[in-house]
Amino acid sequence: MGRDNETWVSEFILLGLSSDWDTQVSLFVLFLVMYVVTVLGNCLIVLLIRLDSRLHTPMYFFLTNLSLVDVSYATSIVPQLLAHFLAEHKAIPFRSCAAQLFFSLALGGIEFVLLAGMAYDRYVAVCDPLRYSAIMHRGQCARLAVTSWVSGSINSLVHTTITFQLPMCTNKFIDHISCELLAVVRLGCVDTSSNEVAIMVSSILLLMTPFCLVLLSYIRIISAILKIQSREGRRKAFHTCASHLTVVALCYGTTIFTYIQPHSGPSVLQEKLISLFYAILTPMLNPMIYSLRNKEVKGAWHKLLGKFSGLTSKLAT
């Protein structure tokens, strides 16, 4: 068998969610609305934090990074998904597939490490409040953010490189909504056990390690909260962490079980649903969680809306 036939394909065909036209149109409308809400919500959060000096704190610095990661992750997957809903030939070029895999995998890894940094910030705020400003200074916040971006990007670069070096013979049908790591690895017409081991190792490093750090942080946080004598003090301390804890539960979720055991993980349909959950639902919900459960963010919204209303009134008169 010649090298061209054994290794290279010029494009891949994404099988997506459904082949029924009416279903695809309905999904197009639904996901388009959700994507627009995602982009607007996250961009407004970033703008709000930028404009309100009261939100220039470590927690909101990390939230800015989280919003940028969320909107970028959704953008790496959803526009192509929407285009394929209305296309008869659901193809994606080889290089575009590699780029999509790289960016989606990198941004996913960045988010998991970033959430661990946010958990550390909450740990210091609750358990060592007197030294909070000294510990969570601008340089420390920048180092934690850079660590998340660099580690996620390096991990993705390694996986993208070794995955697209696999001989794929004539396999070009990807049974997924996007060029997802496990779905592309399954196209290999050779033993992919080394790729699966690499996926498991990186999952331990970028999923389980941050998750354990988050878990440890919250064990210490809960222990500190329970020692607070006043009921109001306990309520306030818990409220400080509630939004982040909700986002952690959403973001880690079943992803751990998907990638820790890639060979015996969930079914293809479950993988598609998990990808949709993290590409569309989680990025859309995160701004809502931080807005609805956070008095400072709600106060900033009211202040911004008040300024906008006042400006509108002046222009009208």
C-alpha positions as CSV (number, residue, x, y, z in Angstrom):
1,M,0.0,0.0,0.0
2,G,1.4,3.4,-1.0
3,R,2.2,6.1,1.5
4,D,-0.5,8.5,0.1
5,N,-3.2,5.8,0.5
6,E,-1.8,4.7,3.9
7,T,-1.3,8.0,5.7
8,W,-2.8,11.1,4.1
9,V,-6.3,12.3,3.6
10,S,-7.1,15.8,2.4
11,E,-10.3,16.3,4.4
12,F,-12.5,14.7,7.0
13,I,-16.2,14.2,7.0
14,L,-17.9,15.0,10.3
15,L,-21.0,12.9,10.9
16,G,-22.4,15.3,13.5
17,L,-25.6,14.8,15.4
18,S,-28.3,14.0,12.8
19,S,-28.8,13.4,9.1
20,D,-32.4,14.6,9.2
21,W,-32.8,18.0,7.6
22,D,-35.6,19.3,9.8
23,T,-33.7,18.3,12.9
24,Q,-30.6,20.0,11.6
25,V,-32.4,23.3,11.0
26,S,-34.0,23.2,14.4
27,L,-30.6,22.5,16.0
28,F,-29.0,25.3,13.9
29,V,-31.5,27.9,15.3
30,L,-31.1,26.6,18.9
31,F,-27.3,26.5,18.9
32,L,-27.1,29.9,17.1
33,V,-29.1,31.6,19.8
34,M,-27.1,29.9,22.5
35,Y,-23.8,30.9,20.8
36,V,-24.9,34.5,20.5
37,V,-25.9,34.5,24.2
38,T,-22.5,33.0,25.1
39,V,-20.5,35.5,23.2
40,L,-22.5,38.5,24.5
41,G,-22.5,37.3,28.1
42,N,-18.8,36.6,28.3
43,C,-17.8,39.8,26.4
44,L,-20.1,41.8,28.7
45,I,-18.5,40.3,31.8
46,V,-15.0,41.2,30.5
47,L,-16.2,44.7,29.6
48,L,-17.9,45.2,33.0
49,I,-14.7,44.1,34.9
50,R,-12.6,46.4,32.8
51,L,-14.9,49.4,33.4
52,D,-15.6,49.0,37.1
53,S,-12.6,49.7,39.3
54,R,-14.3,47.9,42.2
55,L,-13.8,44.7,40.2
56,H,-10.1,45.1,39.7
57,T,-9.3,42.3,42.2
58,P,-7.6,38.9,41.8
59,M,-10.9,37.0,41.6
60,Y,-12.2,39.1,38.7
61,F,-8.8,39.0,37.0
62,F,-9.2,35.2,36.9
63,L,-12.9,35.6,35.9
64,T,-11.8,37.7,32.9
65,N,-9.4,34.9,31.8
66,L,-12.2,32.4,32.3
67,S,-14.6,34.4,30.1
68,L,-12.0,34.8,27.4
69,V,-11.3,31.0,27.5
70,D,-15.0,30.2,27.4
71,V,-15.8,32.4,24.4
72,S,-12.7,31.2,22.6
73,Y,-13.6,27.6,23.2
74,A,-17.1,28.0,22.0
75,T,-15.8,29.8,18.9
76,S,-13.4,27.0,18.1
77,I,-16.3,24.6,17.7
78,V,-19.7,26.2,17.3
79,P,-19.4,28.2,14.1
80,Q,-18.2,25.2,12.1
81,L,-21.0,23.1,13.7
82,L,-23.5,25.7,12.6
83,A,-22.2,25.8,9.1
84,H,-22.4,22.0,8.8
85,F,-26.0,22.0,9.9
86,L,-26.9,23.8,6.7
87,A,-24.3,22.1,4.4
88,E,-24.9,19.0,2.4
89,H,-21.2,18.1,2.3
90,K,-20.0,18.2,5.9
91,A,-16.3,18.2,5.2
92,I,-13.4,19.9,7.1
93,P,-9.9,20.2,5.6
94,F,-7.1,18.3,7.2
95,R,-5.3,21.5,8.4
96,S,-8.5,23.0,9.7
97,C,-9.3,19.8,11.6
98,A,-5.8,19.9,13.2
99,A,-6.2,23.6,14.1
100,Q,-9.6,22.9,15.6
101,L,-8.3,20.0,17.7
102,F,-5.3,22.2,18.9
103,F,-7.4,25.2,20.0
104,S,-10.3,23.3,21.6
105,L,-7.9,21.0,23.5
106,A,-5.6,23.8,24.5
107,L,-8.5,26.0,25.8
108,G,-10.0,23.0,27.6
109,G,-6.7,22.4,29.4
110,I,-6.3,26.1,30.2
111,E,-9.7,26.2,31.8
112,F,-9.0,23.3,34.1
113,V,-5.7,24.7,35.4
114,L,-7.3,28.2,35.6
115,L,-10.0,26.8,37.9
116,A,-7.4,25.5,40.2
117,G,-5.8,28.9,40.4
118,M,-9.2,30.4,41.2
119,A,-9.7,27.8,43.9
120,Y,-6.3,28.9,45.4
121,D,-7.5,32.5,45.4
122,R,-10.7,31.6,47.3
123,Y,-8.6,29.5,49.7
124,V,-6.4,32.4,50.6
125,A,-9.4,34.8,50.8
126,V,-11.2,32.6,53.3
127,C,-8.4,30.9,55.2
128,D,-5.8,33.7,55.3
129,P,-7.7,37.0,54.7
130,L,-5.2,39.2,56.6
131,R,-2.4,38.2,54.2
132,Y,-4.6,38.0,51.1
133,S,-3.3,41.2,49.4
134,A,0.3,40.2,50.1
135,I,-0.1,36.7,48.7
136,M,-2.4,37.4,45.8
137,H,-0.5,40.3,44.4
138,R,-0.5,41.2,40.7
139,G,2.6,39.2,39.9
140,Q,1.3,36.1,41.6
141,C,-2.0,36.3,39.7
142,A,-0.1,36.8,36.4
143,R,2.1,33.8,37.1
144,L,-1.0,31.6,37.8
145,A,-2.7,32.7,34.6
146,V,0.4,32.3,32.5
147,T,0.9,28.8,33.9
148,S,-2.6,27.8,32.8
149,W,-2.2,29.2,29.3
150,V,1.2,27.7,28.8
151,S,0.5,24.2,30.2
152,G,-2.8,23.9,28.2
153,S,-1.1,25.0,25.0
154,I,1.9,22.7,25.4
155,N,-0.3,19.7,26.2
156,S,-2.5,20.4,23.1
157,L,0.5,20.9,20.8
158,V,1.9,17.5,21.9
159,H,-1.4,15.7,21.4
160,T,-2.2,17.4,18.1
161,T,1.3,16.5,16.7
162,I,1.2,12.8,17.7
163,T,-2.5,12.4,16.7
164,F,-2.0,13.7,13.2
165,Q,1.1,11.6,12.6
166,L,-1.1,8.5,12.9
167,P,-1.5,6.5,9.7
168,M,-5.2,6.9,8.9
169,C,-5.4,4.8,5.7
170,T,-8.5,5.9,3.9
171,N,-10.5,6.6,7.1
172,K,-12.0,10.1,6.9
173,F,-15.4,9.8,8.6
174,I,-15.3,11.3,12.1
175,D,-18.3,10.2,14.1
176,H,-18.4,13.4,16.2
177,I,-19.5,17.1,16.0
178,S,-15.9,18.3,15.8
179,C,-12.3,17.2,15.4
180,E,-12.3,15.9,19.0
181,L,-9.2,14.1,20.2
182,L,-10.6,10.6,20.9
183,A,-12.7,10.7,17.7
184,V,-9.6,11.5,15.6
185,V,-7.4,8.9,17.3
186,R,-10.0,6.2,16.5
187,L,-9.3,6.8,12.8
188,G,-5.8,5.4,13.1
189,C,-5.4,2.1,11.3
190,V,-2.5,1.1,13.6
191,D,-2.3,0.3,17.3
192,T,-3.2,3.5,19.1
193,S,-2.5,2.2,22.6
194,S,0.4,4.7,22.9
195,N,-1.9,7.6,22.1
196,E,-4.4,6.3,24.7
197,V,-1.6,6.2,27.3
198,A,-0.6,9.7,26.4
199,I,-4.2,10.9,26.8
200,M,-4.5,9.2,30.2
201,V,-1.2,10.7,31.4
202,S,-2.1,14.2,30.3
203,S,-5.6,13.7,31.8
204,I,-3.9,13.0,35.2
205,L,-1.7,16.1,34.8
206,L,-4.3,18.6,33.5
207,L,-7.5,17.1,34.9
208,M,-7.0,15.1,38.0
209,T,-4.1,17.2,39.4
210,P,-6.0,20.5,39.2
211,F,-9.2,18.7,40.4
212,C,-7.4,17.4,43.5
213,L,-6.0,20.8,44.2
214,V,-9.5,22.3,43.9
215,L,-10.8,19.5,46.2
216,L,-8.1,20.1,48.7
217,S,-8.6,23.8,48.7
218,Y,-12.4,23.4,49.4
219,I,-11.8,20.9,52.1
220,R,-9.6,23.5,53.8
221,I,-12.2,26.3,53.0
222,I,-15.1,24.3,54.4
223,S,-13.1,23.5,57.5
224,A,-12.3,27.2,58.0
225,I,-15.9,28.2,57.4
226,L,-17.2,25.7,60.0
227,K,-14.9,27.3,62.6
228,I,-16.5,30.7,62.1
229,Q,-18.7,31.5,65.2
230,S,-21.3,33.7,63.6
231,R,-24.0,32.4,61.3
232,E,-23.7,35.5,59.2
233,G,-20.0,35.1,58.9
234,R,-20.3,31.5,57.7
235,R,-23.0,32.5,55.2
236,K,-20.8,35.4,53.8
237,A,-17.7,33.1,53.6
238,F,-19.6,30.4,51.7
239,H,-21.2,32.9,49.4
240,T,-17.7,34.1,48.4
241,C,-17.0,30.6,47.0
242,A,-20.4,29.5,45.8
243,S,-20.1,30.8,42.2
244,H,-16.7,29.3,41.7
245,L,-17.8,25.9,43.2
246,T,-20.8,25.8,40.8
247,V,-18.5,26.5,37.8
248,V,-16.0,23.8,39.0
249,A,-18.8,21.2,39.1
250,L,-20.0,22.2,35.6
251,C,-16.5,22.2,34.0
252,Y,-14.9,19.1,35.5
253,G,-18.1,17.0,35.5
254,T,-17.9,13.9,33.3
255,T,-14.8,15.1,31.4
256,I,-12.7,13.2,33.9
257,F,-14.4,9.9,33.1
258,T,-14.2,10.6,29.4
259,Y,-10.4,11.1,29.2
260,I,-9.0,9.1,32.2
261,Q,-10.1,5.8,30.5
262,P,-10.2,6.7,26.8
263,H,-10.5,3.0,25.6
264,S,-13.4,2.1,27.9
265,G,-15.0,5.5,28.3
266,P,-18.5,6.7,27.3
267,S,-20.2,5.8,24.0
268,V,-19.8,8.0,20.9
269,L,-23.2,9.5,21.5
270,Q,-22.3,10.4,25.1
271,E,-19.0,11.9,23.8
272,K,-21.0,14.1,21.4
273,L,-23.3,15.3,24.2
274,I,-20.4,16.0,26.6
275,S,-18.7,18.0,23.8
276,L,-21.9,20.0,23.3
277,F,-22.2,20.6,27.0
278,Y,-18.7,22.0,27.3
279,A,-18.8,23.9,23.9
280,I,-22.2,25.6,24.3
281,L,-23.9,25.1,27.6
282,T,-21.1,25.7,30.1
283,P,-19.7,28.9,28.4
284,M,-23.2,30.2,28.3
285,L,-24.0,29.5,31.9
286,N,-20.8,30.7,33.5
287,P,-21.5,34.5,33.1
288,M,-25.0,33.9,34.4
289,I,-23.7,32.1,37.5
290,Y,-21.3,34.9,38.3
291,S,-23.9,37.6,37.6
292,L,-26.8,36.0,39.5
293,R,-24.9,34.8,42.5
294,N,-22.5,37.7,43.0
295,K,-23.6,41.0,44.7
296,E,-20.5,42.9,43.4
297,V,-21.2,41.9,39.8
298,K,-24.9,42.7,40.1
299,G,-24.0,46.1,41.7
300,A,-21.6,46.8,38.8
301,W,-24.3,45.9,36.3
302,H,-26.8,48.3,38.0
303,K,-24.1,51.1,38.0
304,L,-23.3,50.6,34.3
305,L,-27.0,50.5,33.3
306,G,-27.6,53.6,35.4
307,K,-24.8,55.4,33.5
308,F,-26.2,54.2,30.2
309,S,-29.7,55.3,31.1
310,G,-28.5,58.7,32.2
311,L,-26.5,59.1,29.0
312,T,-29.6,58.1,26.9
313,S,-31.7,60.7,28.8
314,K,-29.2,63.5,28.1
315,L,-29.1,62.6,24.4
316,A,-32.9,62.5,24.2
317,T,-33.2,66.0,25.7
